Amino acid sequence: MQIKPPEIDPNHAPDNAQAITPLPAEQTLPGFQRDRYDEKALVPPFSTARLARIVEQHRAHVMLALSATELLHAQTHPRLKRGDDKVAVGDFVWYCTKSLVVEKILPRLSVLKRAAAGERYAEQLLAANIDCAILVCGLDRDYSPRRIERYLTLIQSSGIKATVILSKADSHPAPDEVVSELRTRLKNDAVFALDNRSSADALKIREILLAGETGVLLGSSGAGKSTLSNTLADMLVMATGEVREADGRGRHTTVHRALLKLPWGAYLIDSPGLREIKLTGGEDLDADSFQDIAELATLCKFRDCRHDLEPGCAVQAAVDADQLDEDRLGSYFKLSAERDSAKSRATGGYSSYKQPPTRR
């Protein structure tokens, strides 16, 4: 039975009487890890408060999970609809049991976000309290190492572990070769190929996403995220659409972000395909997704080397020796320039896009 959320007054606030009884130990929420919070944070902020997790986010309401089997429609207080205080799928929240309004967000353990589309700088929350991001890229027209590096830059800068899944392996003549090439390029072994319709293949994710953890599926529309989640959950949990043959893209069949319980006790968010993956300006490429290039840069003759035409450049020497993929270096230049531009916009400055260095 679905409960329609009531209309709320923007000035609404629950009573301020703080309950003295902490969250019952037996209350289990999807993916909730009690030992990661201070007990004081789990004391209800008002007498009619109950803890829940946002598992779906729609324009007019959110869906709350009270336990693994209890779901409830609720509205979000206006103050939690903007800026850094805006709710996201994966948030643990306090809601009022009388008004069915989400009133407060529990401190987040992790946040995955991107810069929102458009000219005006703004950040968009994708998900909260994530343990693992699973990037799905189809072994068809969707395959793009540079786009994978862009996603990994966002993911790893959030402190979230990342895994790359190359889906539709059954339609590619040599998926293992692609996996080997991508692992070499990324200097990362967390790359796997699978047939996203095969239960045996999909269960490889059981080794990545452990019981009690929360993961999020990311990737372009048509990459096979919803098909993979259907296979994992062993039920039809999302409507899936056929890919347009002309460009390999899929219709946006996942129009909201939903959290799904997997058979072994892990939880998975199937997110809509992202048309744009814009950096926020806070990414540290050298420490995260391009650490290999950063380590090479420490060997350059000049400390301010731009890795272009300078003599004694260890980065260009690695390219010449086939120890560094030249296209990966180009990706690093491009993302660095975009990151710097986004950082300037975020602080109210102006920064035009600078052309990355060209190969000599």
N, C-alpha and C positions, 0 to 999 in steps of 0.2 A: 504494500500500500504506500503510495506516494503522498506526502504531506505538502500542500502548497504553502510556500513561505508567506508570511503576512507582510503587509506594507509597514514600513518603519519610518519613524520620525528621525530626520538627520540629527536632531538634538537629543535623541534617546540615549540613555545611559542606564545600566543596571544599578541595583542598589550597591552601595559601597561597603556593606558589611562583609568583612573578610571571613570566609569559613575557616574553622580551625582544624578541620579534618583533611589530611593530605590525600592525594590520589590513591585509591585502593590498589594494593599490589596486584590483585587479581584482575584488574581491568587491563585488557590487552588490546592495543591498537595496532593496525597493520604497520610493521616496520619500526615500532616504537622500542627504543633501547633505553630503558629507565636509568641504567647505570651511567649514562653519558650526561645526565642532568644533575644539577644541584637540587637537593630535596626541597629547598625553599622555592625554586621555580615551579614546583609541582603542587604547591598549595593553591587551591582555587581562589581567584581574585575577588569573587563575590559569591554570595550564598547559593545562587541558582546556576552556578557555572559547572560545566562538564567539559572534559577534554575529548577532542575528536581529531580526526585527520581529514584534510581536504583531499578527496580522491577524484573529483571532477570539477571543472571550472567552466561555467557557462556565462553568457552575458548578463542574465538576469538573476542567477543564483549559483550556489555551489552545492556539491553533494558531499556530505560528511560521512565518514565511517566511524561508528561508535565502537565497533569491534569487527571481527572478521566476518560477521554475519548481519550486522545491523547497519542500515544506511538511512540517511535523513537529508531531505532538502532543507537548505537554510539560506538566509540572506546575509550579506556582509555589511557591516557598519560603514557608512560613507568615508570615515577617516582611514579605513583599510582598503581603499580603492585607488590610492594614488601614491606616487613616489616610492620610497624605500619601504613604506609601511603596507604596500599593496600585497594582498594575499596571493599565494601561488599553490599549484598542485604540489602535494607533499608536505605542506605546512601542518604542524600540530597546533591546534587553536583551542581557545576557550570560547564556548558559545553559551548563550543564555537558554536554559531549558524552557522558559516561559515564552519568550519572544521569538525563539529560533533565529537569533541573530549572532553572528560571529563577532566577538568583542575584542579579542586579544590574541596575538601570535606568540607562541612559545619561542624562545631564542633558537635561531636556526643553526644547525650544525654544518651546513653547506648550502651554497646558493649557485645555481647555474643561470647565467644571464647573457644577453647580447645587447648591442646597440640597436635600438628600434629603427625600422625603415623610415626614410624621409630625411629632409634637410635639417630639421631641428633636432639637436642632440637630446636623446632620452634613452634610458636603459629599460629593457624589457626582461622581466623575470620569466624564466622557462620552467624551473622546478626548484624545489627546496628539499633539504635533508636527503640528498642523494649520496649513495655509497659508490655507485659505478655507472658510468655512461657508456652505452653500447652504441657505437656508430655503425649504422648499416649503410652499405654502399653496394649497389647492384653491379654484377659483372656483365654489364651491357653498356648502353650509352651513358648510364649514370656514373660510370667509373671515372674518377678524376683524382689523382694523387694530390694535386694542389688543394682541391676542396677538402680532402681528408685532413691535410695539414692545417687548414683554416679551422675546421671543427676541433681538432686536437689542441690548437692554441687556446681556444675558448674553454674547453673542458679542463685541461691541465692547469690553467691559470686559476681555476676555481678550487684546486686542491682535490679534485675528484679523480679516481682511477679510471682509465679509459681502455676500451677494447674495440678493435675494428673488426666488424663482421662483413665479409664479402659474400653477399647473398646471390642466389640464382646460379650457384656453382654448377648445377646440372646442365645449364645452357652454355657453358664455356668449355672449349676444347682442352684447356690446360690451366685449371684454377690453381693448382699447386705452384706453378711457375709464377703466377701473379702474386701469390702470397709470399713466395721467397723474395721476389724483387721488391715488394713493398716493405717487407721486414728489413731488408738491407737499406733501403732508402730512409726509412723512419728511424733506424737503429732501435727497433722495438719489436719484440717477439709476440706481442699481444695482438696478432693479426691472424684471422682464421677464415676459411672459406666453407660455406655450407649451402645445402639445398634447404631453403626456408620452409618448404612444405614437408620435409622429412623429419619425423619425430626423433629418429636416431641422431640426425645431425643437430637438430635444435637443442637436444639435451646436452650438447657441449657447453651451453651457456650455464648449466648447473655447476660447472667447474669455475665459472667466472663470477656468478652472482650467487652468494651463499645464502643459506636459510636465515631469515630475519633481516637481510639487507634489502635495500631499495635501489633499483636500477632504472635508467631512463633510456628509451630507444630514440636515437636521433638520426637524421638523414633526410635526403630529398624525398619529395613525393614520388611514389612509384618505386622506391628502393626495396620495398617488401617488408616494412616494419610491421604493419598490421597482420600480414600473412604469417610472419614469424611469431607474433604474439598469440595468434589463433592456434598455431601449432603447439606452442609452449603450454598454453592453458588448456589445450585439448578440448576446446569448445569455440563456438563462433562468438567472439567477444567484440569484434569490430566489423563493420561493413567494409569489404575490400572491393576496389574498383580495378578494372582492367587498364593496363598501361596503353597510352596512345602510341601507335606504331611509329608515327612521324618523328617524334623526338624522344621516345623512351620515358616520358614523364607520366605520372599517374594523376588521376583526379584526387583532390584533397578529401579523401574519405574519412579521415580522422579530423573532425572539426572542433574537437575540444580535447583537453588532456585528461586521460583517465588512468587510474591506478588499478592494476590487476594482480590478483594473488595467483602465484604459480604453484604447481603441484607439490614442490618440495619445501614450501614455506617462505620463499623469497617473493618480493613484490616488484612489479614492473610498470612503468609509466610509458604508454604509447603516445608520443607527441605528434602533432601535425607536421607535415613536411615543411621545412623552412625555405622560403624563396630567397631570402637574403641572410647571409651570415656575417654580420658587421661586428668588428672588434669594438670593445668598450673604451680602450685607451689604458686600461689597467693591466694588460697582459705583460708578462715577462718572458719574451721569446727565448732569451739566452738561458734562463733557468729551467724552462719547461720543454716545449716542443722542439726547440732547435739547440739543445744543449751541446750536440756534437759540433756545430759550427762555432758556438761560443768557446769551446775548448780549443779548437783550431786557432781561433783569433788570438788567443793568449800567446801563440808562437810567432805571431807576425813581428816583423822588424820594428814597425812603428806602432805606438800605443793607440794612435788615432787613425789607424789604417781603415780605409773604406772598402777594402777587398775588391778593388777595381783595377787600377793601373799602377798602384804603388809597388816599388821593388821590395822583395823580401816578404811578400804576402803568403802566409801559410795556407790561407783558405783557397786562393787561386791555385796554389801548388797542389793541393789535394784534389782539385778538379782536374788539373792536367794529368795527375797520376791515377785518375779514375777511382779515387778513394772517396770522393764526394760527388753526388749527382748534381750536374750543372743546373738542371731544372729545379732541384730542391733549393739551391742557392738563390735562384731567381724568385722562388716562392718566399724565401726568408726576406729578401730585399723588399718585395712588395708588401708583405704583412707588416714589416717594421715601419715602412713609410705610412701605411694606413693607421697603425697603432699610434704613431706620433701625432698624426693629424687628428685622430679621435681624442687623444689626451688634451690637445690644445682646445678643441671645441668643448670638451667637458669642463674646462676651467674658464670658459668664456673668452678665450683667445681666438685668433684666426690663424689657420695654417692651411695653405693650399697643398694639394697633393704633389709630392716631389717625385720626379721620375727616378726609379731605382738605377743604380750603376749598371752600365752595359758591359757585356763580356768583351774583353779586349780582342 
